[in-house]
Amino acid sequence: MKLAKFVDPLPIPKAIKPDYRKNGVTRYTVSMKQFYNSLHRDLPKTKLWGYNGMFPGPKFEVHKGERVHVLWENKLPRKNFLPIDTTVHGAEKNNPGYVPSCICMVARIDLKTTDIQKLGLHRTSRRQVHLSSAK
């Protein structure tokens, strides 16, 4: 099957609304869960794992210096529908029943290199930091 290129609009993630703002901290809740979505106009809906039932998304709109707390809720099925790569840290064979999930987001924040290293993050450019987690 050959798919036509550039026929679907570019998916622009919707901005997530905060749960609340209190004592200078903005709080968000994001649920990682399974849902169905079509990735091309000529394809049926497919099973996806994502955030708040959106692909891609959601988008966080925050201001420089704003303190943010995100509660990540893992509502993924216990059984993975894809084979698990047991060479990835946290998904070893001796860890039965573990459902690995990844929190991958690009945060446009300004941190010193030493702060990034202390947090176990890696810098991909001057203004982007990728946050990842095995749980």
PyMOL commands that set and color helices and strands:
alter all, ss='L'
color gray80, all
select helices_A, chain A and resi 113-118
alter helices_A, ss='H'
color red, helices_A
select strands_A, chain A and resi 20-22+25-37+46-51+67-74+105-107+122-125+128-131
alter strands_A, ss='S'
color yellow, strands_A
deselect
rebuild
show_as cartoon
